[in-house]
Amino acid sequence: MTPQIESDEHKALRAAVAALGAKYGRTYITRTIAEGRPPTELWQEAGKLGYLGVNLPEEHGGGGGGITELSIVLEELGAAGSPLLMLVVSPAICGTVISRFGTEEQKRAWLPGLSDGTRLMAFGITEPDAGSNSHRITTTARRDPASGDWLLTGRKVFISGVDLADAVLIVGRTEDARTGRLKPCLFIVPTDAEGFRKRPIDMELNAAEKQFELTLDDVRLPADALVGDEDAGLLQLFAGLNPERVMTAAFAIGMGRYALSKAIEYARDRTVWKAPIGAHQAIAHPLAQAHIDLELARLMMQKAAHLYDAGDDVGAGEAANMAKYAAGEACVRAVDQAVHTLGGNGLTREFGLASLITAARVARIAPVSREMILNYVSHQTLGLPKSY
């Protein structure tokens, strides 16, 4: 018997999500962007069908699956032209961190809503002066000795979907009483908290989900706003970052598949000199290569998701970084080749590929640049001297 890369259940999930994506499609996403609003209808329907929380525990309203299943959801929606960026953030990062490290009260308060789409959480780690160096995060939390509350102060940038979110999972730092050094911690910060301000960032990137700069000015939080153990912040942080990389790979692979499908359709139908242009190797071979690259990236994404769901955080970290790198590169090449295949039509609004030229680069840049991934692999995997 031939072993299956994916189970029958996963294949059924792909088919069901693909049908939902086809119901909305690229036209729907394009319309929401033009109207300056989020893809609320798709988000709500995906929530009702159980797709948003497929990775979260059943006892808290989720599907009981893992990042493997959630990556399938995002990839198939993307392949239909209607990806949901906040899947990377709300259930994958925030939901995972809370389900693994949150208190029972935090799980009951947040996971059911994150699962069915009635609540949404953003994630705040990036800072203006820290970049990829999370050790330079300056957002700090200190305790009010009188009340036991936390007081959070700092700035964050490029935080997705804050206008849609009920709260932001903020990465801050607290002082270690023993050493005086700052250590990372995660806090649930309601978006209506006093001292919490958001400012939209004017982006050339056209997306339904907006980017924000956050300012936190002595935001007072109750003691139970801290997620997990104060001394295990780094472990908890990476518990969210590995799923983020897997999901970014899914986002990129879905987008690449969508662009490639449009190019293939055009290459079959467009006739020049009495033959479809897809009959010419100059057109066919680059499209075949783009397909191969996407399939290879998907295999690494599946490996990373499998390792993460099996509890191998170290192995998942390496594979997730590789998957994100491979998928970002494959997506950019697929989009570029799709636009080139269509020629002038590739730059028209009618065919809707030109906007993906900018969007595809997101997977190369965020949540970590390809250069930092190469640094990670050369140092952690190959054992070469650290360069940063």
Secondary structure, DSSP 4 states (H G I P E B T S, - for coil): -PPPSS-HHHHHHHHHHHHHHHHHHHHHHHHHHHHT---HHHHHHHHHTT-TTTTS-GGGTS-S--HHHHHHHHHHHHHTT---THHIIIIIIIIHHHHHH--HHHHHHHHHHHHHTSS-EEEE---TTTTT-GGG---EEEE-TTT--EEEEEEEEEEETGGG-SEEEEEEEEE-TTT--EEEEEEEEETTSTTEEEEE---SS--SS-EEEEEEEEEEE-GGGEES-TT-HHHHHHHHHHHHHHHHHHHHHHHHHHHHHHHHHHHHH-EETTEEGGGSHHHHHHHHHHHHHHHHHHHHHHHHHHHHHTT-HHHHHHHHHHHHHHHHHHHHHHHHHHHHHHGGGGGSTTTT-HHHHHHHHHHHHSSS-HHHHHHHIIIIIT-PPP--
